[in-house]
Amino acid sequence: MLRNFFAQVTGESVHSTNQTPQSQTNTSSLAKTKQALQALSSPECRVDAGEIISVSTIQQLLNSSNHLKLYSLFASSSVLSKSFLHPTEEHKGGIYVSEVGKTFNLIMNAKYSVDLLTLGAVMCKSLPKPSFIPSRFKVELWDILEWSDQSTISIQQIQIQLLCPLLFEQSLYGTFAIALLCAIDSSTQEVKREFVQILATYTAEFLSNIVFALQNWLTFYLTNYEKQISPTSVANSLLDPVIVAACNTMGWVFYANQQSRVVPIPYFYNSFLNQASNFENPNPESQQIQPKIHIKEHFANWIQGILKGNSVVITFCNFPFLLDPHSKGKIMQWENEVTMVQGFEQGILEQLFVGFGFPLLTLSVRRDYIVRDTIAQLLSASERDLKKILKVDFIGEEAVDAGGVQKEFFQIIIRELFNINFGMFTVDDESRTFWFNMDSLDLQEFELIGTILGLAIYNSVILELHFPGVVYKKLLSRPVELADLKQSHTAIYRSLTALSEADDEVVESFGLTFEVSHESYGSIISNELKLNGSNIPVTQHNRREFVDLYVKFLLESSIQSQWDSFQRGFHKVCGGHALKVFQPEELEQLVCGSQELDFSELEKICKYDGGYTKESPIIKDFWSFVKSLSLEDKKKFLSFSTGSDLAPIRGLGSLPQGFTISRNGPDSDRLPSAHTCFNHLLLPEYSSREKMVRFVRTAIENSQGFGLR
C-alpha cells in the first residue's frame, strides 16, 4: 500500500523487488550486510557537513553503483535531519513528502538492486540502541548492528524513516522497525508535540499508510505474542516496552488525525485485538485456537490501576483507539456485569438478613401511562438500584421478561418522550435530528431520558435515537465547535460558516450585533451573547468571537438546565470508567447500533429446528420474501421477531443470541409467532409461498404488545 501511495504522489510505477520477506536472514545476506557495515568506516564513505539526500543524489549513486555511499547517507542522523526540508515557516519542521517518495521509489526500483537488509541495518546506525529487545527477535543480525551515540532523533528523521518502505519488510520487523519505534517513543515531549502538529497537516494517504505499516507490525508481533518482562518494564504492565512504543507511536498519529480528521477512525482498529476481545473465558482444554492476549484481563488490570491511583498500569485499555466499538461495548458490559452482580448479591443479602431489598430493578408500567409510571419509579430509585438487572412488567399483560418485554419498553417510552407534541425537543428541518428545547421546563423528563439512555446501554439494548453527534461529544465532556451545528442547527451553521469565510469588507454589511433571538411560543426572545452585546456590532475583528459565543449559546448555555438534568440521569447509570475509552462516534454506535440491515447476514447465522433445514422449500421462500422487503418492513419484521428493529454494532450477523426458525406444525391458519427474548421465530409450514407471505405480513403489521406473540 505504501508503494502504491508513492506511485500516486510521484506518478511513477513501482516494481516489486526480488527480496522475499522472511523472519530469519540467510548466511550470504548476513555476510553482505556485515561487510557493508564495516566498509562504512572507510574514508570514501565519510559524510561531509553539507551533504543531504535528494532525488538527484540518489539517482547518481545508483547510476554509478555506489551503494556504499548511498548507505552512508542513510546511516547518518545528521544527513537525515537536513534532507527534504520544507523551507516555509508555515511548514516548519515538515518535509517534502513527494520527494521522499520519489527517492525511495528509485531505491526500490533500482536497476542494480540495493540490498534491503543492508539498507535497514545501516539505518539502524542512525538510531539509538533500543533498551529492550524481545528474545524471539534476537536474530543474528542484532550481533553486527551498530547504533548512534545520540539518545534522541530529530522530527525530520522520524518522518523520513516512517515513510520508508522497509517498515513493511518482515525481515526487518525485529531490527529496524523496533529501533525506530523505540526511538520515537523515547523522544522528548517537545519533539512529540511537533510531530503531532506536522502530521496534522499531512494528507489522508500519508497518515493512512503510516497507520497501515504500524498495524501490520503490531499484528505480526501480537500473533506470536509472549509477554516478556525486562528491567525497564513497569512492574504492573501487561505489555512489554516494544508494544508500548508501537502503541504510543500509533497514538501520536491518532491525535494528529483528531485535528485533521482525514483518516477514518476504523483505520486505527487492530483486527487481531478485536478478535481477541471475543474470548472471555479461556479454556486450556478447548480445541479452538486461543489468543495469547485477553482483553478482559487488560480491562480488569486497567480498572484496578485507576481505583488504586496507579497511573503506571499499562494495558491495551490505555490505547483505546485500537479497539472497535464492539470491543469497547464489551468492556462497558464487563464493567456493568461486575456492578450488576454486586447489586444483585447485595439485594439477596438484604432479603436474607434485613428483610428488604430487591436483586432486580423491576418496573411495572401501564402502556397508556408509561412515562408517568416510569418517572415515579426511576427517579426515586438509588444509583445502586439503577445498576441492577432491569426487569419490565406491562400491567395487565401476560409475558415473562427474558429480554423481549424490556426491548419493547424502551421502544415505546422513547417514542413517547420524543413526540414533538411533548415539547421537550425541537426538530431540525433539514437533518431531522432532535435538540433540547431551551424553553422546556420538564426537567424531570430530561433526567428520565438520560436515565433511559444509560439503562439501555447498561442492559445492552439498542435505541432508535435521532440525536446529533454533539450530544455524544458533550456526554464525553468534549468541547463543542462550529462544525457541531451542522446536524443540530443546520441553517444557522450555514450562516455562521458564511460569516466566518466572508471578505472583511462584507462582514459589517450583515448588520449583526452580539445579540441573538429565537421564537418561543409565538414570542421573540432576545439574548445577549456578552455584556451589552446588543450595542456591540460584529466586525471583521471580532467575528470569530461572535461565532464562538453563538455556538456555545446554542449548544451549552441556552440549554444548561435541561442538559444538566439529562446528563445527571445518564451518569447515574453510566458514570463508570469504561465510558472513557469511547470516541463520540463510537458511543453513538453503541447506543444506536448499525444503520445497515443486511438480511443476508441474518440468514447466514440462522439455525433451524423442528424439522426445518436451510434447504426446506418454505425456508427458501421465506428468505426470498423477507430480503425483498422495504427498509420500513424489514424493521417491522425485526421488531416482531427480535423485539428490536435495530442491528448490533457489527450488523445482524452478530445478534447476541443468534437467530432461530422453528417449524410450528404443518399447514394451518395460525399466524407466525416469536419468542423475542431469544430471537426465535415460530413458522408453520404453510402450503404455499403466497399464504406464507400473507400471514407473515399480517403478523409483522400487528405485533405491538405480547398478546399476539
Backbone hydrogen bonds, N-H to C=O, Kabsch-Sander energy under -0.5 kcal/mol:
donor,donor_aa,acceptor,acceptor_aa,energy
5,F,1,M,-2.1
6,F,2,L,-2.3
7,A,3,R,-1.9
8,Q,4,N,-1.8
9,V,5,F,-2.3
10,T,6,F,-1.8
11,G,7,A,-2.1
15,H,13,S,-0.5
30,L,26,N,-2.1
31,A,27,T,-2.3
32,K,28,S,-2.3
33,T,29,S,-2.3
34,K,30,L,-2.6
35,Q,31,A,-2.4
36,A,32,K,-2.0
37,L,33,T,-2.4
38,Q,34,K,-2.0
39,A,35,Q,-1.8
40,L,36,A,-1.1
41,S,38,Q,-1.1
42,S,39,A,-2.1
45,C,42,S,-1.6
46,R,43,P,-1.8
48,D,46,R,-0.5
51,E,48,D,-1.3
58,I,54,S,-2.3
59,Q,55,V,-2.2
60,Q,56,S,-2.3
61,L,57,T,-2.2
62,L,58,I,-2.4
63,N,59,Q,-2.4
64,S,60,Q,-2.0
65,S,62,L,-1.0
66,N,61,L,-2.5
67,H,65,S,-1.8
70,L,66,N,-1.7
71,Y,67,H,-2.9
72,S,68,L,-2.3
73,L,69,K,-1.8
74,F,70,L,-1.7
75,A,71,Y,-1.3
76,S,73,L,-1.1
77,S,75,A,-0.6
80,L,76,S,-2.1
81,S,77,S,-2.0
82,K,78,S,-0.8
82,K,79,V,-0.9
83,S,79,V,-0.7
83,S,80,L,-0.7
84,F,53,I,-0.5
85,L,82,K,-0.5
86,H,94,G,-2.1
91,H,88,T,-0.6
92,K,89,E,-1.7
94,G,91,H,-3.0
96,Y,84,F,-2.2
97,V,95,I,-1.1
100,V,96,Y,-1.9
101,G,97,V,-2.5
102,K,98,S,-2.4
103,T,99,E,-2.2
104,F,100,V,-2.4
105,N,101,G,-2.1
106,L,102,K,-2.2
107,I,103,T,-1.7
108,M,104,F,-2.8
109,N,105,N,-2.4
110,A,107,I,-1.0
113,S,111,K,-1.0
114,V,107,I,-0.6
116,L,114,V,-0.7
119,L,115,D,-2.3
120,G,116,L,-2.7
121,A,117,L,-2.1
122,V,118,T,-2.7
123,M,119,L,-1.8
124,C,120,G,-1.1
125,K,121,A,-0.6
125,K,122,V,-0.7
126,S,123,M,-1.3
127,L,124,C,-1.9
137,F,134,P,-1.8
138,K,135,S,-1.4
139,V,137,F,-2.7
142,W,139,V,-1.5
143,D,140,E,-1.2
144,I,141,L,-1.4
145,L,141,L,-0.8
145,L,142,W,-0.6
148,S,124,C,-0.6
148,S,127,L,-2.6
158,I,154,S,-2.0
159,Q,155,I,-1.8
160,I,156,Q,-2.4
161,Q,157,Q,-2.5
162,L,158,I,-2.0
163,L,159,Q,-1.4
164,C,160,I,-0.5
167,L,164,C,-1.9
168,F,165,P,-2.2
169,E,166,L,-1.3
170,Q,168,F,-0.7
172,L,169,E,-2.0
173,Y,170,Q,-1.2
175,T,172,L,-1.2
177,A,172,L,-2.0
178,I,173,Y,-0.5
179,A,175,T,-2.8
180,L,176,F,-2.5
181,L,177,A,-2.5
182,C,178,I,-2.5
183,A,179,A,-2.0
184,I,180,L,-2.5
185,D,181,L,-2.3
186,S,182,C,-1.6
187,S,184,I,-1.3
192,K,188,T,-2.2
193,R,189,Q,-2.5
194,E,190,E,-2.2
195,F,191,V,-2.7
196,V,192,K,-2.3
197,Q,193,R,-2.2
198,I,194,E,-2.4
199,L,195,F,-2.4
200,A,196,V,-1.8
201,T,198,I,-1.8
202,Y,199,L,-1.5
207,L,203,T,-2.2
208,S,204,A,-2.7
209,N,205,E,-1.8
210,I,206,F,-1.8
211,V,207,L,-2.5
212,F,208,S,-2.3
213,A,209,N,-2.1
214,L,210,I,-2.5
215,Q,211,V,-2.8
216,N,212,F,-2.3
217,W,213,A,-2.2
218,L,214,L,-2.7
219,T,215,Q,-2.7
220,F,216,N,-2.4
221,Y,217,W,-2.5
222,L,218,L,-2.8
223,T,219,T,-2.1
224,N,220,F,-0.7
224,N,221,Y,-0.7
225,Y,222,L,-1.9
233,S,230,S,-1.8
237,S,234,V,-1.7
238,L,314,I,-2.7
243,I,240,D,-0.6
244,V,240,D,-2.0
245,A,241,P,-2.3
246,A,242,V,-2.2
247,C,243,I,-2.8
248,N,244,V,-2.6
249,T,245,A,-2.2
250,M,246,A,-2.3
251,G,247,C,-2.1
252,W,248,N,-2.0
253,V,249,T,-1.8
254,F,250,M,-2.5
255,Y,251,G,-2.8
256,A,252,W,-2.1
257,N,253,V,-2.3
258,Q,254,F,-1.6
259,Q,255,Y,-0.8
259,Q,256,A,-0.9
260,S,256,A,-1.7
261,R,257,N,-3.5
267,Y,264,P,-1.8
268,F,265,I,-2.3
269,Y,266,P,-1.2
270,N,322,L,-2.7
271,S,269,Y,-0.7
274,N,270,N,-2.2
275,Q,271,S,-2.0
276,A,272,F,-2.1
277,S,273,L,-1.4
278,N,275,Q,-1.4
279,F,276,A,-1.7
280,E,278,N,-0.9
286,S,283,N,-1.9
295,I,293,I,-0.5
297,E,294,H,-0.9
298,H,294,H,-1.5
299,F,295,I,-2.8
300,A,296,K,-2.3
301,N,297,E,-2.2
302,W,298,H,-2.3
303,I,299,F,-2.7
304,Q,300,A,-2.2
305,G,301,N,-2.2
306,I,302,W,-2.0
307,L,303,I,-2.8
308,K,304,Q,-2.0
309,G,306,I,-1.1
310,N,305,G,-3.2
311,S,309,G,-1.0
313,V,310,N,-1.1
314,I,312,V,-0.6
315,T,313,V,-0.6
318,N,315,T,-1.8
319,F,316,F,-1.5
322,L,319,F,-2.0
323,L,320,P,-1.7
328,K,324,D,-2.4
329,G,325,P,-2.6
330,K,326,H,-1.8
331,I,327,S,-1.9
332,M,328,K,-2.4
333,Q,329,G,-2.4
334,W,330,K,-2.8
335,E,331,I,-2.2
336,N,332,M,-2.7
337,E,333,Q,-3.0
338,V,334,W,-2.2
339,T,335,E,-2.0
340,M,336,N,-3.5
341,V,337,E,-2.9
342,Q,338,V,-2.1
343,G,339,T,-2.6
344,F,340,M,-3.0
345,E,341,V,-3.1
346,Q,342,Q,-2.2
347,G,343,G,-2.1
348,I,344,F,-2.2
349,L,345,E,-2.4
350,E,346,Q,-2.3
351,Q,347,G,-2.0
352,L,348,I,-2.2
353,F,349,L,-3.0
354,V,349,L,-0.5
354,V,350,E,-1.8
355,G,350,E,-2.5
356,F,350,E,-1.2
361,L,389,I,-2.5
362,T,360,L,-0.9
363,L,361,L,-0.5
363,L,391,K,-2.8
365,V,363,L,-0.6
365,V,393,D,-2.5
369,Y,366,R,-1.0
370,I,367,R,-1.0
373,D,369,Y,-2.8
374,T,370,I,-2.0
375,I,371,V,-2.6
376,A,372,R,-2.1
377,Q,373,D,-1.4
378,L,374,T,-3.2
379,L,375,I,-1.7
381,A,378,L,-1.3
386,L,382,S,-2.1
387,K,383,E,-0.8
387,K,384,R,-0.6
388,K,385,D,-1.6
389,I,359,P,-0.6
391,K,361,L,-2.7
393,D,363,L,-3.1
395,I,365,V,-2.7
395,I,393,D,-0.7
397,E,394,F,-2.1
399,A,397,E,-0.9
401,D,399,A,-0.6
402,A,400,V,-1.3
407,K,403,G,-1.9
408,E,404,G,-2.0
409,F,405,V,-2.4
410,F,406,Q,-1.9
411,Q,407,K,-1.9
412,I,408,E,-2.5
413,I,409,F,-2.5
414,I,410,F,-2.0
415,R,411,Q,-1.9
416,E,412,I,-2.1
417,L,413,I,-2.6
418,F,414,I,-2.0
419,N,416,E,-1.3
422,F,419,N,-2.3
423,G,420,I,-1.0
426,T,435,W,-2.9
428,D,433,T,-2.4
432,R,428,D,-1.7
434,F,466,H,-2.9
435,W,426,T,-2.5
437,N,424,M,-2.6
438,M,436,F,-0.7
440,S,437,N,-1.6
443,L,441,L,-2.1
446,F,442,D,-1.8
447,E,443,L,-2.2
448,L,444,Q,-2.2
449,I,445,E,-2.4
450,G,446,F,-2.1
451,T,447,E,-2.3
452,I,448,L,-3.1
453,L,449,I,-2.7
454,G,450,G,-2.3
455,L,451,T,-2.9
456,A,452,I,-2.4
457,I,453,L,-1.9
458,Y,454,G,-2.8
459,N,455,L,-2.2
460,S,457,I,-1.4
461,V,456,A,-3.4
463,L,591,V,-2.9
465,L,463,L,-1.1
471,V,468,P,-1.7
472,Y,469,G,-0.8
473,K,469,G,-1.4
474,K,470,V,-2.5
475,L,471,V,-1.8
476,L,472,Y,-1.1
477,S,474,K,-1.6
478,R,473,K,-2.8
484,D,481,E,-1.6
485,L,482,L,-2.1
486,K,483,A,-1.4
487,Q,484,D,-0.7
488,S,484,D,-1.0
489,H,485,L,-2.3
493,Y,489,H,-2.4
494,R,490,T,-1.9
495,S,491,A,-1.9
496,L,492,I,-2.8
497,T,493,Y,-2.3
498,A,494,R,-2.3
499,L,495,S,-2.2
500,S,496,L,-2.3
501,E,497,T,-1.8
502,A,498,A,-1.0
506,V,503,D,-1.6
507,V,503,D,-1.1
507,V,504,D,-0.6
508,E,504,D,-0.6
509,S,506,V,-1.0
510,F,507,V,-1.6
511,G,508,E,-1.3
514,F,533,G,-1.6
514,F,536,I,-1.6
515,E,513,T,-1.2
516,V,527,N,-2.8
518,H,525,I,-2.2
520,S,523,S,-3.5
523,S,520,S,-1.8
525,I,518,H,-3.2
525,I,523,S,-0.6
527,N,516,V,-3.4
529,L,514,F,-2.6
530,K,514,F,-0.7
533,G,530,K,-2.1
535,N,532,N,-1.7
536,I,533,G,-1.6
538,V,512,L,-2.6
539,T,537,P,-0.5
543,R,539,T,-1.2
546,F,542,N,-2.2
547,V,543,R,-2.6
548,D,544,R,-2.3
549,L,545,E,-2.7
550,Y,546,F,-2.5
551,V,547,V,-2.5
552,K,548,D,-2.3
553,F,549,L,-2.1
554,L,550,Y,-2.5
555,L,551,V,-2.5
556,E,552,K,-1.8
557,S,552,K,-1.6
558,S,553,F,-2.3
559,I,556,E,-1.1
560,Q,557,S,-1.2
563,W,559,I,-3.4
564,D,560,Q,-2.8
565,S,561,S,-1.7
566,F,562,Q,-2.2
567,Q,563,W,-3.4
568,R,564,D,-2.2
569,G,565,S,-2.1
570,F,566,F,-2.1
571,H,567,Q,-2.9
572,K,568,R,-1.2
573,V,569,G,-0.6
573,V,570,F,-1.2
574,C,570,F,-3.0
575,G,571,H,-0.6
579,L,576,G,-0.7
580,K,577,H,-1.8
581,V,578,A,-1.6
582,F,579,L,-1.4
587,L,583,Q,-2.3
588,E,584,P,-2.1
589,Q,585,E,-1.8
590,L,586,E,-2.2
591,V,587,L,-2.0
592,C,588,E,-3.1
593,G,589,Q,-2.5
594,S,647,A,-1.7
594,S,648,P,-0.7
598,D,596,E,-0.7
599,F,597,L,-0.9
601,E,598,D,-0.7
602,L,598,D,-1.2
603,E,599,F,-2.4
604,K,600,S,-1.7
605,I,601,E,-1.2
606,C,602,L,-0.6
606,C,603,E,-0.8
607,K,659,F,-2.5
609,D,661,I,-1.8
612,Y,609,D,-0.9
616,S,613,T,-1.5
619,I,616,S,-0.5
620,K,616,S,-2.3
621,D,617,P,-2.5
622,F,618,I,-2.1
623,W,619,I,-2.5
624,S,620,K,-2.0
625,F,621,D,-2.1
626,V,622,F,-2.7
627,K,623,W,-2.0
628,S,625,F,-1.1
629,L,626,V,-1.0
634,K,630,S,-2.5
635,K,631,L,-2.0
636,K,632,E,-1.7
637,F,633,D,-2.4
638,L,634,K,-2.5
639,S,635,K,-2.5
640,F,636,K,-2.2
641,S,637,F,-2.6
642,T,638,L,-3.0
643,G,638,L,-0.8
643,G,639,S,-1.0
644,S,638,L,-0.9
647,A,594,S,-0.9
651,G,648,P,-2.1
654,S,651,G,-2.0
655,L,652,L,-1.3
658,G,655,L,-2.0
659,F,605,I,-0.6
660,T,679,N,-2.2
661,I,607,K,-2.5
662,S,681,L,-2.8
663,R,609,D,-1.8
664,N,683,L,-1.4
673,S,682,L,-1.8
675,H,680,H,-2.8
676,T,674,A,-0.9
678,F,675,H,-1.7
679,N,676,T,-0.6
680,H,675,H,-1.8
681,L,660,T,-3.1
681,L,679,N,-0.5
682,L,673,S,-3.2
683,L,662,S,-2.7
683,L,681,L,-0.7
685,E,665,G,-2.2
686,Y,684,P,-1.8
692,M,688,S,-2.0
693,V,689,R,-2.7
694,R,690,E,-2.2
695,F,691,K,-2.5
696,V,692,M,-2.6
697,R,693,V,-2.3
698,T,694,R,-2.0
699,A,695,F,-2.1
700,I,696,V,-2.5
701,E,697,R,-1.7
702,N,698,T,-0.8
702,N,699,A,-0.8
703,S,700,I,-0.6
